[in-house]
Amino acid sequence: MGQLEGKVALVTGGGRGLGQECCRIFAREGAKVVVADLVPEGGAQTVQLIKDAGGEAMFVRADVSSSADVQAMVKAAVDNYGGLDCAVNNAVRSVGRHSFAELSEEDWDKTIAVNLTGVFLCMKYEIRAMLARGAGAIVNVGSGNEHASAPGIAYYIAAKAGVLGLTRVAATEYGAQRIRVNAVGPGSMWTPLLRETAARDPSHVEFLQNLTPLQRLAEPSEVAEAAVWLCTDSASYVHGHTLLADGGAMLGSLSGYAKPGGPK
Ligand SMILES: NC(=O)c1ccc[n+]([C@@H]2O[C@H](COP(=O)([O-])OP(=O)(O)OC[C@H]3O[C@@H](n4cnc5c(N)ncnc54)[C@H](O)[C@@H]3O)[C@@H](O)[C@H]2O)c1
C-alpha cells in the first residue's frame, strides 16, 4: 500500500528531469498523476512509464505562464480524477548565463513569466481546488541557490527567491485550511541538460562536485523522493519549509570548505 493511495497529484514540467521522477514516485505511492508540460512528447513518455508500471496518469499540455492553461490544467485534475490533493510546481525556463548588463529585458520577462509568475498562477488555482477538497499539499521547486548566489543567472535566482516568498506567504495564509505549502531546494542533478554540459565541459561537473560535501551530484530521483515525501502524511507537521536536497552544497557554497583537503 502506497503512502498516497487514492490521492490525485499534479506535476508541472512533468515531461522530463526532476518533474518526470516526481510523477513516477507519486504513481509508485498510489496517486493518480496529472502530468503537465509544455512539450507533449515528454509528457506522453512520462504517462507511458507510469502505465507500464501499473499506475494511472494523464497528460495535460499547459504553459504555466498562461492563466488559461493553468486553469484548464487544474480543471483536468478535478474533472478526470475528482479533485486535487498534491501539486509539485517544478517547470522551469532557462536562457543560459548572461551578466546583468548583458541580460536582455525580453529574456528577463519570459523567464520571470514561467519561473515566478507561473508558480504564482499554479498555486492560485491549485489552492482553489484544494480548498474545495478540504485539504492539500503543495511543493514548489526552488534551487538552493536562492540562499546564496551564482554569476550569470540573476533572472533565475530572483525568480527562485520569489518562489521562496510565495511558499512562505501561502503557508501563512492557508495552514488553517489544512493546505500545507513547502519547497524543495535541489542541488545540481544529473538531468539531460547537465549530461550535455558534462560532455562539453567535464570541469564544470568537477567544480560542482567540489562544492558538495557528499562529493557527487544528485540523481533526480533523490530530490523527487524529498518532494513527494513533503506531500505525504509522514510530513504532516512540516509547513512553510524549504527542504534542501543538495548533498550539503549550500554549506560548501557558503563556507568554501566542502572539498576534502580544501583550505584549513
Ligand atoms: N537541474 C538541476 O541541476 C537543478 C538544480 C537546482 C534546481 N533545479 C530546479 O529543478 C526543477 C526541474 O529542473 P530540471 O533540470 O528537471 O528541468 P528540465 O529543463 O529538465 O525540465 C523542465 C521541464 O519543464 C517544462 N517546461 C518548460 N517551460 C514550461 C512552461 N512554460 N510550462 C510548462 N512546462 C514547461 C519543460 O518542457 C521540461 O519538461 C526546476 O524548477 C529547476 O529550477 C534544477
The ligand as a Gaussian input file, in Angstrom:
#p B3LYP/6-31G(d) Opt

LIG

0 1
 N       18.888000      20.506000     -12.904000
 C       19.446000      20.937000     -11.806000
 O       20.609000      20.620000     -11.508000
 C       18.649000      21.815000     -10.858000
 C       19.286000      22.362000      -9.745000
 C       18.524000      23.138000      -8.866000
 C       17.165000      23.336000      -9.096000
 N       16.586000      22.789000     -10.200000
 C       15.156000      23.014000     -10.387000
 O       14.510000      21.763000     -10.557000
 C       13.382000      21.912000     -11.434000
 C       13.477000      20.921000     -12.574000
 O       14.704000      21.093000     -13.235000
 P       15.134000      20.116000     -14.399000
 O       16.611000      20.235000     -14.538000
 O       14.491000      18.777000     -14.201000
 O       14.471000      20.875000     -15.646000
 P       14.319000      20.400000     -17.172000
 O       14.708000      21.571000     -18.016000
 O       14.990000      19.086000     -17.415000
 O       12.736000      20.161000     -17.270000
 C       11.856000      21.230000     -17.171000
 C       10.521000      20.810000     -17.737000
 O        9.683000      21.964000     -17.688000
 C        8.988000      22.064000     -18.924000
 N        8.631000      23.460000     -19.164000
 C        9.423000      24.482000     -19.569000
 N        8.715000      25.612000     -19.697000
 C        7.429000      25.297000     -19.358000
 C        6.218000      26.036000     -19.298000
 N        6.188000      27.335000     -19.623000
 N        5.090000      25.403000     -18.911000
 C        5.112000      24.078000     -18.590000
 N        6.227000      23.323000     -18.642000
 C        7.365000      23.934000     -19.025000
 C        9.976000      21.540000     -19.961000
 O        9.306000      21.148000     -21.152000
 C       10.601000      20.374000     -19.207000
 O        9.871000      19.171000     -19.393000
 C       13.382000      23.371000     -11.877000
 O       12.484000      24.113000     -11.101000
 C       14.815000      23.812000     -11.635000
 O       14.934000      25.191000     -11.411000
 C       17.288000      22.044000     -11.083000

